[in-house]
Amino acid sequence: MAPLSPYGTQEFDSRQFRTAMGQFCTGVTIITSMGDNEQPVGFACQSFTALSLDPPLVIFCPQKTSRTWPVMEARGSFCVNVLANRQQEVSAKFGAPGDNKFAGVQWDPSPLGLPVIRHSLTWVECTVENVLDGGDHYIVVGRAQTLGEVLQDKPLLFYRGGYLSTEHPRVTPAANQLDDLITWSGGDEWL
Ligand SMILES: Cc1cc2nc3c(=O)[nH]c(=O)nc-3n(C[C@H](O)[C@H](O)[C@H](O)COP(=O)(O)O)c2cc1C
């Protein structure tokens, strides 16, 4: 691959674009839902983020070729499972196409009947609010309906096409300092 000039380049292929975007470290989620036939479905997804506090909205971006997204769209709801570091195998399983991704994976139904994968750091179930076009992906906006409990564990991270973890517990300011910081930086206006 040709090195990029320090001033950047306007000529790049999708491999270079992917490499550049891979410098952005994310967490890993499994987005799940349930088919008409009560078959659980899901896929590994890093393109997840919180979008809005009020109303509580999130987004994720499924490829247009995804086989599970149409099932989620038909159901009108999905559950975001935020993976812990120990769940790398779960990520690998749901990150490849297959009819039996839930084999050996323990899960419980959410209030809307969607799969909550055990040992996830937390989960949020959402109803589909909007679906926008995003090139070869869709941009799905979801409204949070139920928040799961939060486990004290390390997150699974995805960076440069591989998995890594963080040290835990990390050092944070004392709670009162954090309150001050949040107040100083605009309080409720930022996630
Ligand atoms: C760590 C990781 C992150 C991924 N993030 C996304 C993503 O954000 N959007 C997406 O469409 N696919 C993503 N994938 C790929 C899908 O999980 C994969 O294509 C899967 O086979 C899709 O399954 P489906 O066709 O059953 O929907 C990711 C895979 C991995 C391993």
The ligand as a Tripos MOL2 file, in Angstrom:
@<TRIPOS>MOLECULE
LIG
   31    33     1     0     0
SMALL
NO_CHARGES

@<TRIPOS>ATOM
      1 C1        -15.7940   -6.4910   16.0110 C.3       1 LIG1
      2 C2        -16.7570   -6.4860   14.8410 C.ar      1 LIG1
      3 C3        -17.4890   -5.3530   14.5520 C.ar      1 LIG1
      4 C4        -18.4090   -5.3280   13.4840 C.ar      1 LIG1
      5 N1        -19.1470   -4.1950   13.2540 N.ar      1 LIG1
      6 C5        -20.0790   -4.2040   12.2660 C.ar      1 LIG1
      7 C6        -20.8950   -3.0650   12.0360 C.ar      1 LIG1
      8 O1        -20.7720   -2.0500   12.7020 O.2       1 LIG1
      9 N2        -21.8370   -3.1270   11.0640 N.ar      1 LIG1
     10 C7        -22.0070   -4.2580   10.2920 C.ar      1 LIG1
     11 O2        -22.8790   -4.2660    9.4310 O.2       1 LIG1
     12 N3        -21.2260   -5.3460   10.4800 N.ar      1 LIG1
     13 C8        -20.2780   -5.3480   11.4470 C.ar      1 LIG1
     14 N4        -19.5120   -6.4480   11.6530 N.ar      1 LIG1
     15 C9        -19.6520   -7.5820   10.7260 C.3       1 LIG1
     16 C10       -20.9040   -8.3930   10.9990 C.3       1 LIG1
     17 O3        -20.9790   -8.8150   12.3530 O.3       1 LIG1
     18 C11       -20.8660   -9.6240   10.0760 C.3       1 LIG1
     19 O4        -20.8440   -9.1720    8.7450 O.3       1 LIG1
     20 C12       -21.9900  -10.5800   10.2890 C.3       1 LIG1
     21 O5        -21.6970  -11.7340    9.5550 O.3       1 LIG1
     22 C13       -23.3290  -10.0340    9.8170 C.3       1 LIG1
     23 O6        -24.2510  -11.0540   10.0700 O.3       1 LIG1
     24 P1        -25.6510  -11.1280    9.3660 P.3       1 LIG1
     25 O7        -25.4350  -11.1640    7.8730 O.co2     1 LIG1
     26 O8        -26.2580  -12.3800    9.9150 O.co2     1 LIG1
     27 O9        -26.4290   -9.8900    9.7630 O.co2     1 LIG1
     28 C14       -18.5920   -6.4900   12.6920 C.ar      1 LIG1
     29 C15       -17.8500   -7.6490   12.9880 C.ar      1 LIG1
     30 C16       -16.9460   -7.6500   14.0560 C.ar      1 LIG1
     31 C17       -16.1910   -8.9070   14.3690 C.3       1 LIG1
@<TRIPOS>BOND
     1     1     2 1
     2     2     3 ar
     3     2    30 ar
     4     3     4 ar
     5     4     5 ar
     6     4    28 ar
     7     5     6 ar
     8     6     7 ar
     9     6    13 1
    10     7     8 2
    11     7     9 ar
    12     9    10 ar
    13    10    11 2
    14    10    12 ar
    15    12    13 ar
    16    13    14 ar
    17    14    15 1
    18    14    28 ar
    19    15    16 1
    20    16    17 1
    21    16    18 1
    22    18    19 1
    23    18    20 1
    24    20    21 1
    25    20    22 1
    26    22    23 1
    27    23    24 1
    28    24    25 2
    29    24    26 1
    30    24    27 1
    31    28    29 ar
    32    29    30 ar
    33    30    31 1
@<TRIPOS>SUBSTRUCTURE
     1 LIG1         1 GROUP 0 **** ****
